[in-house]
Amino acid sequence: MAKPTKYAPHICTAVSVCALIGIIMGLLNQSPMTIILGLLPAAIYEAYRTEGKSTKAASLLILVIIAVEIILLFLDIEFNLATYLGTSRKNIGGYLVPLGDIKVVGPTMMAALAAVLFARTRGVYTRWLAVTIFITSLTLVYTVDPVAFQELLQYVAREAFRKI
């Protein structure tokens, strides 16, 4: 059953503003924690609004990744997934996600899942939230590791041109 849309524009605006404030404050203070906390309301509302099996799973997985990311950032845990798994990329949601420091992999996975949500949802509000999550996740990657962000953009550009 479709979720009510009466207050959806106001809620989407509010959670997008929270994400934007988190982005601005996080970039100014070089604080990934501020960015991820600003993203949390949008991710929660996205999980509430999604209804399909795959979209509900993707939005709930984003919430799990956010929780793990908060723990990793709070405890300042550093762990290289590429070394552990013995591969530099992993297929997540049909997207090859570059692996590396676990604090970068989480936001990268969230961006990939947000792209999946954008592609698979039909509602304007769930797409709005997916864009908010995508942009905030990329900003989070940049704040955690600017070099990884640059490599991610190069990878995305290569994949985009390859598909054209």
CNS distance restraints for C-alpha pairs under 8 A (distance, minus, plus):
assign (resid   1 and name CA) (resid  51 and name CA) 7.85 0.50 0.50
assign (resid   2 and name CA) (resid  51 and name CA) 7.68 0.50 0.50
assign (resid   3 and name CA) (resid  49 and name CA) 6.28 0.50 0.50
assign (resid   4 and name CA) (resid   8 and name CA) 7.45 0.50 0.50
assign (resid   5 and name CA) (resid   9 and name CA) 7.43 0.50 0.50
assign (resid   7 and name CA) (resid  11 and name CA) 6.15 0.50 0.50
assign (resid   8 and name CA) (resid  12 and name CA) 5.83 0.50 0.50
assign (resid   8 and name CA) (resid 125 and name CA) 6.85 0.50 0.50
assign (resid   9 and name CA) (resid  13 and name CA) 6.02 0.50 0.50
assign (resid   9 and name CA) (resid 125 and name CA) 7.27 0.50 0.50
assign (resid  10 and name CA) (resid  14 and name CA) 6.11 0.50 0.50
assign (resid  11 and name CA) (resid  15 and name CA) 6.13 0.50 0.50
assign (resid  12 and name CA) (resid  16 and name CA) 5.94 0.50 0.50
assign (resid  12 and name CA) (resid  42 and name CA) 7.39 0.50 0.50
assign (resid  12 and name CA) (resid 125 and name CA) 6.90 0.50 0.50
assign (resid  12 and name CA) (resid 128 and name CA) 7.33 0.50 0.50
assign (resid  12 and name CA) (resid 129 and name CA) 6.79 0.50 0.50
assign (resid  13 and name CA) (resid  17 and name CA) 6.08 0.50 0.50
assign (resid  14 and name CA) (resid  18 and name CA) 6.24 0.50 0.50
assign (resid  15 and name CA) (resid  19 and name CA) 6.19 0.50 0.50
assign (resid  15 and name CA) (resid  39 and name CA) 7.74 0.50 0.50
assign (resid  15 and name CA) (resid  41 and name CA) 5.60 0.50 0.50
assign (resid  15 and name CA) (resid  42 and name CA) 5.06 0.50 0.50
assign (resid  16 and name CA) (resid  20 and name CA) 6.09 0.50 0.50
assign (resid  16 and name CA) (resid  42 and name CA) 6.70 0.50 0.50
assign (resid  16 and name CA) (resid 129 and name CA) 7.58 0.50 0.50
assign (resid  16 and name CA) (resid 132 and name CA) 6.20 0.50 0.50
assign (resid  17 and name CA) (resid  21 and name CA) 6.04 0.50 0.50
assign (resid  18 and name CA) (resid  22 and name CA) 6.10 0.50 0.50
assign (resid  18 and name CA) (resid  38 and name CA) 5.17 0.50 0.50
assign (resid  18 and name CA) (resid  39 and name CA) 7.06 0.50 0.50
assign (resid  18 and name CA) (resid  41 and name CA) 7.47 0.50 0.50
assign (resid  19 and name CA) (resid  23 and name CA) 6.08 0.50 0.50
assign (resid  19 and name CA) (resid  35 and name CA) 7.00 0.50 0.50
assign (resid  19 and name CA) (resid  38 and name CA) 4.37 0.50 0.50
assign (resid  19 and name CA) (resid  39 and name CA) 4.84 0.50 0.50
assign (resid  19 and name CA) (resid  40 and name CA) 7.96 0.50 0.50
assign (resid  19 and name CA) (resid  41 and name CA) 7.94 0.50 0.50
assign (resid  19 and name CA) (resid  42 and name CA) 7.32 0.50 0.50
assign (resid  19 and name CA) (resid 132 and name CA) 7.25 0.50 0.50
assign (resid  19 and name CA) (resid 136 and name CA) 6.72 0.50 0.50
assign (resid  20 and name CA) (resid  24 and name CA) 6.14 0.50 0.50
assign (resid  20 and name CA) (resid  38 and name CA) 7.34 0.50 0.50
assign (resid  20 and name CA) (resid 136 and name CA) 7.84 0.50 0.50
assign (resid  21 and name CA) (resid  25 and name CA) 5.94 0.50 0.50
assign (resid  21 and name CA) (resid  38 and name CA) 6.81 0.50 0.50
assign (resid  22 and name CA) (resid  26 and name CA) 5.64 0.50 0.50
assign (resid  22 and name CA) (resid  34 and name CA) 5.37 0.50 0.50
assign (resid  22 and name CA) (resid  35 and name CA) 4.36 0.50 0.50
assign (resid  22 and name CA) (resid  36 and name CA) 7.26 0.50 0.50
assign (resid  22 and name CA) (resid  37 and name CA) 6.92 0.50 0.50
assign (resid  22 and name CA) (resid  38 and name CA) 4.33 0.50 0.50
assign (resid  22 and name CA) (resid  39 and name CA) 7.13 0.50 0.50
assign (resid  23 and name CA) (resid  27 and name CA) 5.96 0.50 0.50
assign (resid  23 and name CA) (resid  34 and name CA) 7.45 0.50 0.50
assign (resid  23 and name CA) (resid  35 and name CA) 5.05 0.50 0.50
assign (resid  23 and name CA) (resid  38 and name CA) 7.23 0.50 0.50
assign (resid  23 and name CA) (resid 136 and name CA) 6.71 0.50 0.50
assign (resid  23 and name CA) (resid 139 and name CA) 6.87 0.50 0.50
assign (resid  23 and name CA) (resid 140 and name CA) 7.96 0.50 0.50
assign (resid  24 and name CA) (resid  28 and name CA) 6.11 0.50 0.50
assign (resid  25 and name CA) (resid  29 and name CA) 6.01 0.50 0.50
assign (resid  25 and name CA) (resid  31 and name CA) 7.64 0.50 0.50
assign (resid  25 and name CA) (resid  34 and name CA) 6.79 0.50 0.50
assign (resid  25 and name CA) (resid  35 and name CA) 7.42 0.50 0.50
assign (resid  26 and name CA) (resid  30 and name CA) 5.29 0.50 0.50
assign (resid  26 and name CA) (resid  31 and name CA) 4.49 0.50 0.50
assign (resid  26 and name CA) (resid  32 and name CA) 5.84 0.50 0.50
assign (resid  26 and name CA) (resid  33 and name CA) 7.36 0.50 0.50
assign (resid  26 and name CA) (resid  34 and name CA) 5.11 0.50 0.50
assign (resid  26 and name CA) (resid  35 and name CA) 5.17 0.50 0.50
assign (resid  26 and name CA) (resid 143 and name CA) 7.63 0.50 0.50
assign (resid  27 and name CA) (resid  31 and name CA) 6.63 0.50 0.50
assign (resid  27 and name CA) (resid  32 and name CA) 7.96 0.50 0.50
assign (resid  27 and name CA) (resid 143 and name CA) 6.68 0.50 0.50
assign (resid  30 and name CA) (resid 143 and name CA) 6.13 0.50 0.50
assign (resid  31 and name CA) (resid  35 and name CA) 6.89 0.50 0.50
assign (resid  31 and name CA) (resid 143 and name CA) 7.03 0.50 0.50
assign (resid  32 and name CA) (resid  36 and name CA) 6.27 0.50 0.50
assign (resid  32 and name CA) (resid  73 and name CA) 7.63 0.50 0.50
assign (resid  32 and name CA) (resid 140 and name CA) 5.86 0.50 0.50
assign (resid  32 and name CA) (resid 143 and name CA) 5.81 0.50 0.50
assign (resid  32 and name CA) (resid 144 and name CA) 6.19 0.50 0.50
assign (resid  33 and name CA) (resid  37 and name CA) 6.09 0.50 0.50
assign (resid  33 and name CA) (resid  70 and name CA) 6.75 0.50 0.50
assign (resid  33 and name CA) (resid  73 and name CA) 6.67 0.50 0.50
assign (resid  33 and name CA) (resid  74 and name CA) 7.76 0.50 0.50
assign (resid  34 and name CA) (resid  38 and name CA) 6.16 0.50 0.50
assign (resid  35 and name CA) (resid  39 and name CA) 6.30 0.50 0.50
assign (resid  35 and name CA) (resid 136 and name CA) 7.18 0.50 0.50
assign (resid  35 and name CA) (resid 139 and name CA) 7.86 0.50 0.50
assign (resid  35 and name CA) (resid 140 and name CA) 6.36 0.50 0.50
assign (resid  36 and name CA) (resid  40 and name CA) 6.30 0.50 0.50
assign (resid  36 and name CA) (resid  66 and name CA) 7.03 0.50 0.50
assign (resid  36 and name CA) (resid  70 and name CA) 7.37 0.50 0.50
assign (resid  36 and name CA) (resid 136 and name CA) 7.86 0.50 0.50
assign (resid  36 and name CA) (resid 140 and name CA) 7.12 0.50 0.50
assign (resid  37 and name CA) (resid  41 and name CA) 7.89 0.50 0.50
assign (resid  39 and name CA) (resid  43 and name CA) 6.37 0.50 0.50
assign (resid  39 and name CA) (resid 133 and name CA) 6.72 0.50 0.50
assign (resid  39 and name CA) (resid 136 and name CA) 6.61 0.50 0.50
assign (resid  40 and name CA) (resid  44 and name CA) 6.14 0.50 0.50
assign (resid  40 and name CA) (resid  63 and name CA) 7.72 0.50 0.50
assign (resid  40 and name CA) (resid  66 and name CA) 7.39 0.50 0.50
assign (resid  41 and name CA) (resid  45 and name CA) 6.17 0.50 0.50
assign (resid  42 and name CA) (resid  46 and name CA) 6.01 0.50 0.50
assign (resid  42 and name CA) (resid 129 and name CA) 6.14 0.50 0.50
assign (resid  42 and name CA) (resid 132 and name CA) 7.26 0.50 0.50
assign (resid  42 and name CA) (resid 133 and name CA) 6.93 0.50 0.50
assign (resid  43 and name CA) (resid  47 and name CA) 6.18 0.50 0.50
assign (resid  43 and name CA) (resid  59 and name CA) 7.01 0.50 0.50
assign (resid  43 and name CA) (resid  62 and name CA) 6.92 0.50 0.50
assign (resid  43 and name CA) (resid  63 and name CA) 6.28 0.50 0.50
assign (resid  43 and name CA) (resid 129 and name CA) 7.52 0.50 0.50
assign (resid  43 and name CA) (resid 133 and name CA) 6.87 0.50 0.50
assign (resid  44 and name CA) (resid  48 and name CA) 6.34 0.50 0.50
assign (resid  44 and name CA) (resid  63 and name CA) 6.97 0.50 0.50
assign (resid  45 and name CA) (resid  49 and name CA) 6.13 0.50 0.50
assign (resid  45 and name CA) (resid 129 and name CA) 7.92 0.50 0.50
assign (resid  46 and name CA) (resid  50 and name CA) 6.09 0.50 0.50
assign (resid  46 and name CA) (resid  59 and name CA) 6.30 0.50 0.50
assign (resid  46 and name CA) (resid 126 and name CA) 6.10 0.50 0.50
assign (resid  46 and name CA) (resid 129 and name CA) 6.07 0.50 0.50
assign (resid  46 and name CA) (resid 130 and name CA) 7.45 0.50 0.50
assign (resid  47 and name CA) (resid  56 and name CA) 6.30 0.50 0.50
assign (resid  47 and name CA) (resid  59 and name CA) 4.87 0.50 0.50
assign (resid  47 and name CA) (resid  60 and name CA) 5.75 0.50 0.50
assign (resid  47 and name CA) (resid  63 and name CA) 7.80 0.50 0.50
assign (resid  49 and name CA) (resid 126 and name CA) 6.52 0.50 0.50
assign (resid  50 and name CA) (resid  55 and name CA) 5.94 0.50 0.50
assign (resid  50 and name CA) (resid  56 and name CA) 5.23 0.50 0.50
assign (resid  50 and name CA) (resid  59 and name CA) 7.25 0.50 0.50
assign (resid  50 and name CA) (resid 121 and name CA) 7.68 0.50 0.50
assign (resid  50 and name CA) (resid 126 and name CA) 6.74 0.50 0.50
assign (resid  51 and name CA) (resid  55 and name CA) 6.65 0.50 0.50
assign (resid  51 and name CA) (resid  56 and name CA) 5.64 0.50 0.50
assign (resid  52 and name CA) (resid  56 and name CA) 5.66 0.50 0.50
assign (resid  53 and name CA) (resid  57 and name CA) 6.10 0.50 0.50
assign (resid  54 and name CA) (resid  58 and name CA) 6.07 0.50 0.50
assign (resid  55 and name CA) (resid  59 and name CA) 6.08 0.50 0.50
assign (resid  55 and name CA) (resid 116 and name CA) 7.83 0.50 0.50
assign (resid  55 and name CA) (resid 117 and name CA) 5.83 0.50 0.50
assign (resid  55 and name CA) (resid 120 and name CA) 6.93 0.50 0.50
assign (resid  55 and name CA) (resid 121 and name CA) 6.99 0.50 0.50
assign (resid  56 and name CA) (resid  60 and name CA) 6.08 0.50 0.50
assign (resid  57 and name CA) (resid  61 and name CA) 5.99 0.50 0.50
assign (resid  58 and name CA) (resid  62 and name CA) 6.26 0.50 0.50
assign (resid  58 and name CA) (resid 113 and name CA) 5.94 0.50 0.50
assign (resid  58 and name CA) (resid 114 and name CA) 7.87 0.50 0.50
assign (resid  58 and name CA) (resid 116 and name CA) 7.76 0.50 0.50
assign (resid  58 and name CA) (resid 117 and name CA) 6.98 0.50 0.50
assign (resid  59 and name CA) (resid  63 and name CA) 6.59 0.50 0.50
assign (resid  59 and name CA) (resid 113 and name CA) 7.58 0.50 0.50
assign (resid  59 and name CA) (resid 114 and name CA) 7.93 0.50 0.50
assign (resid  59 and name CA) (resid 117 and name CA) 7.57 0.50 0.50
assign (resid  60 and name CA) (resid  64 and name CA) 6.38 0.50 0.50
assign (resid  61 and name CA) (resid  65 and name CA) 6.11 0.50 0.50
assign (resid  62 and name CA) (resid  66 and name CA) 6.13 0.50 0.50
assign (resid  62 and name CA) (resid 110 and name CA) 5.63 0.50 0.50
assign (resid  62 and name CA) (resid 113 and name CA) 7.16 0.50 0.50
assign (resid  63 and name CA) (resid  67 and name CA) 6.28 0.50 0.50
assign (resid  64 and name CA) (resid  68 and name CA) 6.25 0.50 0.50
assign (resid  65 and name CA) (resid  69 and name CA) 5.90 0.50 0.50
assign (resid  65 and name CA) (resid 106 and name CA) 5.96 0.50 0.50
assign (resid  65 and name CA) (resid 107 and name CA) 7.81 0.50 0.50
assign (resid  65 and name CA) (resid 110 and name CA) 7.24 0.50 0.50
assign (resid  66 and name CA) (resid  70 and name CA) 6.09 0.50 0.50
assign (resid  66 and name CA) (resid 106 and name CA) 7.63 0.50 0.50
assign (resid  67 and name CA) (resid  71 and name CA) 6.46 0.50 0.50
assign (resid  68 and name CA) (resid  72 and name CA) 6.16 0.50 0.50
assign (resid  69 and name CA) (resid  73 and name CA) 6.00 0.50 0.50
assign (resid  69 and name CA) (resid 103 and name CA) 6.43 0.50 0.50
assign (resid  69 and name CA) (resid 106 and name CA) 6.49 0.50 0.50
assign (resid  70 and name CA) (resid  74 and name CA) 5.92 0.50 0.50
assign (resid  71 and name CA) (resid  75 and name CA) 5.98 0.50 0.50
assign (resid  72 and name CA) (resid  76 and name CA) 5.57 0.50 0.50
assign (resid  72 and name CA) (resid  77 and name CA) 5.13 0.50 0.50
assign (resid  72 and name CA) (resid  78 and name CA) 7.78 0.50 0.50
assign (resid  72 and name CA) (resid 103 and name CA) 6.69 0.50 0.50
assign (resid  73 and name CA) (resid  77 and name CA) 6.73 0.50 0.50
assign (resid  73 and name CA) (resid 103 and name CA) 7.25 0.50 0.50
assign (resid  78 and name CA) (resid 101 and name CA) 6.48 0.50 0.50
assign (resid  78 and name CA) (resid 102 and name CA) 6.81 0.50 0.50
assign (resid  78 and name CA) (resid 103 and name CA) 7.28 0.50 0.50
assign (resid  79 and name CA) (resid 101 and name CA) 5.52 0.50 0.50
assign (resid  79 and name CA) (resid 102 and name CA) 5.57 0.50 0.50
assign (resid  79 and name CA) (resid 103 and name CA) 7.98 0.50 0.50
assign (resid  80 and name CA) (resid  84 and name CA) 6.48 0.50 0.50
assign (resid  80 and name CA) (resid  99 and name CA) 7.79 0.50 0.50
assign (resid  80 and name CA) (resid 100 and name CA) 5.00 0.50 0.50
assign (resid  80 and name CA) (resid 101 and name CA) 4.36 0.50 0.50
assign (resid  80 and name CA) (resid 102 and name CA) 5.91 0.50 0.50
assign (resid  81 and name CA) (resid  85 and name CA) 5.86 0.50 0.50
assign (resid  81 and name CA) (resid  99 and name CA) 5.97 0.50 0.50
assign (resid  81 and name CA) (resid 100 and name CA) 5.26 0.50 0.50
assign (resid  81 and name CA) (resid 101 and name CA) 6.17 0.50 0.50
assign (resid  81 and name CA) (resid 102 and name CA) 6.00 0.50 0.50
assign (resid  82 and name CA) (resid  86 and name CA) 5.60 0.50 0.50
assign (resid  82 and name CA) (resid  87 and name CA) 5.23 0.50 0.50
assign (resid  82 and name CA) (resid  88 and name CA) 5.03 0.50 0.50
assign (resid  82 and name CA) (resid  89 and name CA) 7.42 0.50 0.50
assign (resid  82 and name CA) (resid  99 and name CA) 5.08 0.50 0.50
assign (resid  82 and name CA) (resid 100 and name CA) 5.03 0.50 0.50
assign (resid  82 and name CA) (resid 101 and name CA) 7.78 0.50 0.50
assign (resid  83 and name CA) (resid  87 and name CA) 7.02 0.50 0.50
assign (resid  83 and name CA) (resid  88 and name CA) 7.95 0.50 0.50
assign (resid  83 and name CA) (resid 100 and name CA) 7.64 0.50 0.50
assign (resid  87 and name CA) (resid  99 and name CA) 7.57 0.50 0.50
assign (resid  88 and name CA) (resid  98 and name CA) 5.87 0.50 0.50
assign (resid  88 and name CA) (resid  99 and name CA) 5.18 0.50 0.50
assign (resid  88 and name CA) (resid 100 and name CA) 7.22 0.50 0.50
assign (resid  89 and name CA) (resid  96 and name CA) 5.92 0.50 0.50
assign (resid  89 and name CA) (resid  97 and name CA) 5.35 0.50 0.50
assign (resid  89 and name CA) (resid  98 and name CA) 4.35 0.50 0.50
assign (resid  89 and name CA) (resid  99 and name CA) 5.23 0.50 0.50
assign (resid  90 and name CA) (resid  96 and name CA) 5.35 0.50 0.50
assign (resid  90 and name CA) (resid  97 and name CA) 5.28 0.50 0.50
assign (resid  90 and name CA) (resid  98 and name CA) 6.60 0.50 0.50
assign (resid  90 and name CA) (resid  99 and name CA) 6.96 0.50 0.50
assign (resid  91 and name CA) (resid  95 and name CA) 5.37 0.50 0.50
assign (resid  91 and name CA) (resid  96 and name CA) 4.35 0.50 0.50
assign (resid  91 and name CA) (resid  97 and name CA) 6.08 0.50 0.50
assign (resid  92 and name CA) (resid  96 and name CA) 6.19 0.50 0.50
assign (resid  92 and name CA) (resid  97 and name CA) 6.46 0.50 0.50
assign (resid  92 and name CA) (resid 109 and name CA) 7.18 0.50 0.50
assign (resid  92 and name CA) (resid 112 and name CA) 7.36 0.50 0.50
assign (resid  92 and name CA) (resid 113 and name CA) 7.99 0.50 0.50
assign (resid  93 and name CA) (resid 112 and name CA) 7.06 0.50 0.50
assign (resid  93 and name CA) (resid 113 and name CA) 6.67 0.50 0.50
assign (resid  93 and name CA) (resid 116 and name CA) 6.84 0.50 0.50
assign (resid  95 and name CA) (resid 112 and name CA) 6.65 0.50 0.50
assign (resid  97 and name CA) (resid 105 and name CA) 7.75 0.50 0.50
assign (resid  97 and name CA) (resid 108 and name CA) 6.88 0.50 0.50
assign (resid  97 and name CA) (resid 109 and name CA) 6.87 0.50 0.50
assign (resid  97 and name CA) (resid 112 and name CA) 7.68 0.50 0.50
assign (resid  98 and name CA) (resid 105 and name CA) 7.35 0.50 0.50
assign (resid  98 and name CA) (resid 108 and name CA) 7.96 0.50 0.50
assign (resid  98 and name CA) (resid 152 and name CA) 7.23 0.50 0.50
assign (resid  99 and name CA) (resid 104 and name CA) 7.99 0.50 0.50
assign (resid  99 and name CA) (resid 105 and name CA) 5.90 0.50 0.50
assign (resid 100 and name CA) (resid 104 and name CA) 6.87 0.50 0.50
assign (resid 100 and name CA) (resid 105 and name CA) 6.47 0.50 0.50
assign (resid 101 and name CA) (resid 105 and name CA) 6.40 0.50 0.50
assign (resid 102 and name CA) (resid 106 and name CA) 6.36 0.50 0.50
assign (resid 103 and name CA) (resid 107 and name CA) 7.32 0.50 0.50
assign (resid 103 and name CA) (resid 144 and name CA) 7.05 0.50 0.50
assign (resid 104 and name CA) (resid 108 and name CA) 6.26 0.50 0.50
assign (resid 104 and name CA) (resid 141 and name CA) 5.51 0.50 0.50
assign (resid 104 and name CA) (resid 144 and name CA) 6.53 0.50 0.50
assign (resid 104 and name CA) (resid 145 and name CA) 6.96 0.50 0.50
assign (resid 104 and name CA) (resid 148 and name CA) 7.43 0.50 0.50
assign (resid 105 and name CA) (resid 109 and name CA) 6.01 0.50 0.50
assign (resid 106 and name CA) (resid 110 and name CA) 6.24 0.50 0.50
assign (resid 107 and name CA) (resid 111 and name CA) 6.16 0.50 0.50
assign (resid 107 and name CA) (resid 137 and name CA) 4.97 0.50 0.50
assign (resid 107 and name CA) (resid 138 and name CA) 6.84 0.50 0.50
assign (resid 107 and name CA) (resid 140 and name CA) 6.39 0.50 0.50
assign (resid 107 and name CA) (resid 141 and name CA) 5.92 0.50 0.50
assign (resid 108 and name CA) (resid 112 and name CA) 6.31 0.50 0.50
assign (resid 108 and name CA) (resid 137 and name CA) 6.75 0.50 0.50
assign (resid 108 and name CA) (resid 138 and name CA) 7.01 0.50 0.50
assign (resid 108 and name CA) (resid 141 and name CA) 6.80 0.50 0.50
assign (resid 109 and name CA) (resid 113 and name CA) 6.06 0.50 0.50
assign (resid 110 and name CA) (resid 114 and name CA) 5.97 0.50 0.50
assign (resid 110 and name CA) (resid 133 and name CA) 7.42 0.50 0.50
assign (resid 110 and name CA) (resid 134 and name CA) 7.05 0.50 0.50
assign (resid 110 and name CA) (resid 137 and name CA) 6.24 0.50 0.50
assign (resid 111 and name CA) (resid 115 and name CA) 6.24 0.50 0.50
assign (resid 111 and name CA) (resid 133 and name CA) 6.87 0.50 0.50
assign (resid 111 and name CA) (resid 134 and name CA) 4.58 0.50 0.50
assign (resid 111 and name CA) (resid 135 and name CA) 7.57 0.50 0.50
assign (resid 111 and name CA) (resid 137 and name CA) 5.47 0.50 0.50
assign (resid 111 and name CA) (resid 138 and name CA) 6.59 0.50 0.50
assign (resid 112 and name CA) (resid 116 and name CA) 6.35 0.50 0.50
assign (resid 112 and name CA) (resid 134 and name CA) 7.67 0.50 0.50
assign (resid 113 and name CA) (resid 117 and name CA) 6.14 0.50 0.50
assign (resid 114 and name CA) (resid 118 and name CA) 6.09 0.50 0.50
assign (resid 114 and name CA) (resid 130 and name CA) 4.89 0.50 0.50
assign (resid 114 and name CA) (resid 131 and name CA) 6.92 0.50 0.50
assign (resid 114 and name CA) (resid 133 and name CA) 6.15 0.50 0.50
assign (resid 114 and name CA) (resid 134 and name CA) 5.37 0.50 0.50
assign (resid 115 and name CA) (resid 119 and name CA) 6.20 0.50 0.50
assign (resid 115 and name CA) (resid 130 and name CA) 6.96 0.50 0.50
assign (resid 115 and name CA) (resid 131 and name CA) 7.80 0.50 0.50
assign (resid 115 and name CA) (resid 134 and name CA) 6.89 0.50 0.50
assign (resid 116 and name CA) (resid 120 and name CA) 6.04 0.50 0.50
assign (resid 117 and name CA) (resid 121 and name CA) 5.69 0.50 0.50
assign (resid 117 and name CA) (resid 126 and name CA) 7.72 0.50 0.50
assign (resid 117 and name CA) (resid 127 and name CA) 7.05 0.50 0.50
assign (resid 117 and name CA) (resid 130 and name CA) 6.08 0.50 0.50
assign (resid 118 and name CA) (resid 126 and name CA) 7.44 0.50 0.50
assign (resid 118 and name CA) (resid 127 and name CA) 4.97 0.50 0.50
assign (resid 118 and name CA) (resid 130 and name CA) 5.56 0.50 0.50
assign (resid 118 and name CA) (resid 131 and name CA) 7.15 0.50 0.50
assign (resid 121 and name CA) (resid 126 and name CA) 6.61 0.50 0.50
assign (resid 121 and name CA) (resid 127 and name CA) 6.56 0.50 0.50
assign (resid 122 and name CA) (resid 126 and name CA) 7.56 0.50 0.50
assign (resid 122 and name CA) (resid 127 and name CA) 7.37 0.50 0.50
assign (resid 123 and name CA) (resid 127 and name CA) 6.26 0.50 0.50
assign (resid 124 and name CA) (resid 128 and name CA) 6.05 0.50 0.50
assign (resid 125 and name CA) (resid 129 and name CA) 6.18 0.50 0.50
assign (resid 126 and name CA) (resid 130 and name CA) 6.09 0.50 0.50
assign (resid 127 and name CA) (resid 131 and name CA) 6.25 0.50 0.50
assign (resid 128 and name CA) (resid 132 and name CA) 6.38 0.50 0.50
assign (resid 129 and name CA) (resid 133 and name CA) 6.13 0.50 0.50
assign (resid 130 and name CA) (resid 134 and name CA) 6.02 0.50 0.50
assign (resid 131 and name CA) (resid 135 and name CA) 6.13 0.50 0.50
assign (resid 132 and name CA) (resid 136 and name CA) 6.08 0.50 0.50
assign (resid 133 and name CA) (resid 137 and name CA) 5.88 0.50 0.50
assign (resid 134 and name CA) (resid 138 and name CA) 6.31 0.50 0.50
assign (resid 135 and name CA) (resid 139 and name CA) 6.27 0.50 0.50
assign (resid 136 and name CA) (resid 140 and name CA) 6.12 0.50 0.50
assign (resid 137 and name CA) (resid 141 and name CA) 6.32 0.50 0.50
assign (resid 138 and name CA) (resid 142 and name CA) 6.33 0.50 0.50
assign (resid 138 and name CA) (resid 149 and name CA) 7.44 0.50 0.50
assign (resid 139 and name CA) (resid 143 and name CA) 6.22 0.50 0.50
assign (resid 140 and name CA) (resid 144 and name CA) 6.15 0.50 0.50
assign (resid 141 and name CA) (resid 145 and name CA) 5.98 0.50 0.50
assign (resid 141 and name CA) (resid 146 and name CA) 7.11 0.50 0.50
assign (resid 141 and name CA) (resid 148 and name CA) 7.21 0.50 0.50
assign (resid 141 and name CA) (resid 149 and name CA) 5.68 0.50 0.50
assign (resid 142 and name CA) (resid 146 and name CA) 4.51 0.50 0.50
assign (resid 142 and name CA) (resid 147 and name CA) 7.72 0.50 0.50
assign (resid 142 and name CA) (resid 148 and name CA) 7.29 0.50 0.50
assign (resid 142 and name CA) (resid 149 and name CA) 4.97 0.50 0.50
assign (resid 142 and name CA) (resid 150 and name CA) 7.94 0.50 0.50
assign (resid 145 and name CA) (resid 149 and name CA) 6.32 0.50 0.50
assign (resid 146 and name CA) (resid 150 and name CA) 6.28 0.50 0.50
assign (resid 147 and name CA) (resid 151 and name CA) 6.30 0.50 0.50
assign (resid 148 and name CA) (resid 152 and name CA) 5.99 0.50 0.50
assign (resid 149 and name CA) (resid 153 and name CA) 6.22 0.50 0.50
assign (resid 150 and name CA) (resid 154 and name CA) 6.26 0.50 0.50
assign (resid 151 and name CA) (resid 155 and name CA) 6.11 0.50 0.50
assign (resid 152 and name CA) (resid 156 and name CA) 6.12 0.50 0.50
assign (resid 153 and name CA) (resid 157 and name CA) 6.06 0.50 0.50
assign (resid 154 and name CA) (resid 158 and name CA) 6.17 0.50 0.50
assign (resid 155 and name CA) (resid 159 and name CA) 6.19 0.50 0.50
assign (resid 156 and name CA) (resid 160 and name CA) 6.02 0.50 0.50
assign (resid 157 and name CA) (resid 161 and name CA) 6.18 0.50 0.50
assign (resid 158 and name CA) (resid 162 and name CA) 6.05 0.50 0.50
assign (resid 159 and name CA) (resid 163 and name CA) 6.26 0.50 0.50
assign (resid 160 and name CA) (resid 164 and name CA) 6.44 0.50 0.50
